[in-house]
Amino acid sequence: MVESDEEDLRSRTDARLARKSEEERLAGLAKTLVGLSPKQRGRLELDGDLADALEEADRMPNGRSLARQLRVVRRQLREGDVDDVERAVHRLLNPQPLTTPPPASVSPADPIETWVQQMAEEGSVEGFMAAYPDADRQRLRTLLRNLTKASGKAAPRTKRALAVAVRQALEDAT
């Protein structure tokens, strides 16, 4: 009898707001999943139907077809365990910091800066690709070419873009 009294106290508006809030959560998660690279999604170990829906979304141009596919992804999320997927995405996008701090003599940006400097000096990404074969070679070569061509105000920006790509490749490797 207590349960029915509690259900009566919950208004239709509250129920509608709860459903709407859950749908917004699913929509945000679906957009986040579609925005991830296939390699990142592979690390999430998603179930087959959801992974297929996301692969299909990758092939969709922007517009109505993509919006329709996002609804399919939301449906697949509803059928699966949303909380597990959400936790996995959170862990992927917000990796845990190291449990032990790095030595004081080495800053956390040193490996990235070292790779960027080495690529700039050699004019090649081959050394980096030998160490990290899964990195996006085409993107790195494009950014390195832009860095060699850049001058003036554009040089720091292109160097930063290359550093971001190197950081992403290092994160994907771990």
N, C-alpha and C positions, 0 to 999 in steps of 0.2 A: 504494500500500500504506500510505503514511503517513496518508492521509485516512481509511481504514477503521479504522486504529488509534485515531485521534482520536475517531471516532464511537463506538467501543467504550468509550472512557474516559468518555464522557458518559453519565451514568446516566439512567434513565427519570424519576427524581425531578427531576433538573436540567432535563430537557426539559419536564416538566409545570410546574415552577416558571416557566420561561421563557414558556410559553404563557399561564399564569395572569397573569403580570406584563404581558404584551402586552394581554391582554383587559382588565385593570384600567386600563391606559393608554387603550385605546379607549373604555371606559365613561366614564372621566373626561372625555375629549375630547367624547364624545357629549353628556354632561350640560352641558358648557360651551357647546357649539354650540346646544343647545336653549334654554339660558338667555339667549343673546344676542337682542337685538331683531332683527326682520326687516331693519331698516335697516343694522344692524351686519353682519349676515350677508351682505347685498348687497354690502358693501365687500370681503368675502372672496373673491368670484368663485368660488364653489363649482360643481362640475359639476352637471348637470341632475338626475340621480337623487338625489344627496345633498341638493340644495336642495329637491327635491320631498318627500323624506322628512322634512326639517326643517319644511317648511310644514305637512305633515300632523301632525307632533308638536305644532305650535302650536295645532291645533284639538282636541287630545286633552285631556280632563279629567285631573286627577291620578288615579293609580291604576293598575290593571292594563293598561288600554289604552295609557297613556303608557309604561309599562315595556316593553310589547311593541313600541311604536314606537321606543323607544331601542335595542332589539335590531336593528331594521331599520336605524337610523342607523349602528350599529356595523358591520353587514354592508356597508353602502355605504362606510364608511370603509376597511374591510378591502380592498374591491375597488379603491379609489382609492389615491392617494399620501398616506398618513397624515402623513408627515413634512412635506410642503408645507402641508397644512391646519393642522397643529400650529404651524408657524412663522408662518403668516398670522394665526392666532388670537393667538399670543404678541405679534406686532407690533401687533395691534389693541388688545389689553388693556394692553400696556406700551409706549406710544409712546416713541420716542427723544427724549431731551432736546434742547433747542436746542443747536446747535453753538457759537453765540456767546452769552455770557451777556447778559441784558437790562441796560440801563443801571442804574446804582446808584440813580437817583432814582425809578425805577418798579419797584414790587414786582410779582411775578408774579400776585398776587391782585387788583391794581388794576382790570383790565377787568371781572372778575366782580363785585367790590364796586361798581364804578361802575354796572353794569347793574342790580344788585339795588337800589341806592339810588335810581336813576332810576325804576324800576318802583314802588318803595314811595312815592315822592313823587307820581308821576303817578296811581298807582292803576290803571295799565293796562300791558299787555304789548305794546301796539301798536308802540311804538318799537323794541323788541327784535325783534318779529316782522318788521318791515320790514327790519331788518338781517340777520336769520337766518330766512328763510321756512320752512325745513325743520324748525324746532324744534317741539316738541310743545306747541301752543298750549293745549290743554285742561289739561295737567298744570301748565304755568306759571300759568295763570289760577287754578287751584285752590290752588296754593301761595301765590300772591299774596293771594288772598281769605283764606286761613288766616293769613297774616302780618298783614293789616289787622285781623282779629278777635282775634288773639293778644294776651295781656297777661301781665305778670308773668314767671314762669319759662318759659312756653311761647314767648315772643317770640324769644329767641335761637335756640331749636331750629327754629322755623319759618323764620327768616331763613337759617339754615344749610341747611335743606332746599331753599329757593329757590336759594341759591348753588350747591348741588350740581347742581340741574337746569340752571342757567345754564352751569355748567362743562361739563356733559355736552353741551349744545347747541353750545357753542363747539368742543368736541372733535370732535363729529360733523360740524361744518361744515368742519373742516380735513382 
